[in-house]
Amino acid sequence: METLREKLAAPGRFLIGSELVSTRGGMAEGSAIKARDFLRGLVESPRVDWVSITDNAGGNPQLAPTALGKPALYAGKEVVIHLTCKDLNRNALESEAWLLHSEGFNNILAMTGDYPITGNGGTAKPVFDIDSVALVAMLRQMNEGLDPNDPRGGGKRARLGKTSFLIGAVTTNFKLREGEVMPQYAKLAAKIRAGANFIINQIGFDARKKSEQLAYMRAHGLGDTPLIGNVYVLGARVAQVFHEGRIPGVVVSRELNALCQKHGASPDKGKGFFLEFAAKQVAIYRGLGYRGAYLGGVHDIAAVEKVLAIEKTFAADDWKQFARELSFSREGEFFFYAADAATGLCDPTKRAVMPEDKSRHVGAAYQISKWAHGAMFTPGGTVARLGAKLCGGAKDPAQGPRLMRLVEHASKVALFACQDCGDCSLPEIAYLCPESQCAKNQRNGPCGGTRDGRCEVDGFGDCIWLRAYERLKSDGTERQLLAHTPVVQDQGLRRTSSWANTWLGRDHLARANNPPPAVAPTKPAAP
Ligand code: SF4
């Protein structure tokens, strides 16, 4: 049986995947029986190349995806298991990955995951010990033979046996502001450098942005990684939910929602329109040169077959007209490339000229923090050498001299709302603290959940990655955002001195000086 890896390796092939959303309760629950019926149809359909099964989608507790995945796997279908960081820490994720490997599941879609919104007895405590980039990096290490020795210990245990995961990751450019779009592109590059083998884009309904995603990847040395297009089969109700922003990171514009409501009021509730609308998106992805389409919002095999059958009736060039119709960006939306007036798609030869974002978050605090960091932590500098000497000779080197620790704690709480995690990411996030100001403690770029620049979780305001991008852009260094090895926070450093940890080479910055080799090809960046 041909694997998904082999299919993706065959250039020119356009693949079809379908999402199966897991359900709450056991396999005998009515909803699970319905899901199993759908799964059976997907397994039997020769046009469906793989089935993708969600992991507590939407931040809700659900049946583990492997329960539904096993019958499909044993029937010879390629199964992609979603693995997210919201409910599991790095040890549990590794454990889950060993289980998947042992059971024969070789395809994983690695994601940060939605913020938990429900749970038995109240809302669950989110985990977010690592993020999607660090998870991709960990899976790649497992593929290379994970080194079980604690990096601080110098142990002598042999590397573990290799796994053979095909690692997928998700990206999105369906964002409003420059400070959302550009960090997403930077994070995509970080995922590919970390070891992602294929990419699926987020749900979105603008052909220009879809074309820009592919053009950006090709122009920035990321084009060798297969890109799959997300096709969500809308309905009037779900369009309204998306429009109201109730699903993080998914946008249905006012115009598209009005169209969906109009068709939803028709005698067939818009079924014909929505299936054709999905088929047109499949055609657009095929025409643009994506490597496949990923169908979501489908709940029975008849809908999947219908979408694919409609798409088959289109002529080879019809997608160009569909691309002009599928133009649902928002007023003031940021684009990297200019529009091609003839096609309605992006023109990869020209940068878009966008109006200046007036709400930039740049102030003196950034410049002062940057100066202070350079003065204190430049390797080999006077302060760094003195700090290492003082902390190394202190009674407790993890805390450093008592007075220094008091100054560190007081100043960092006042300036950055520091939570004393001991493994400081301020220099990678333009001096913004991910522990106190990011709901998901994202250390390797923004999650996909922002809406118009704001965090998906109430009370967190504008995303720290948007603010970091704007700070870096103010001094022309925005290309440095995420241009480093993945940050994996050492939770063992909590309540210790981050200054001492940097000076004595105990934090992630020291580990980054000895990065693992990159797997994905990196080519020079185009404009
Ligand atoms: S040490 Fe940790 S908690 Fe404190 S500012 Fe740095 S990242 Fe934030």
Residues whose N, C-alpha, C, O or C-beta is under 5 A from the ligand:
A	BS01	SF4	F416 C418 Q419 D420 C421 G422 D423 C424 S425 L426 C433 P434 E435 S498
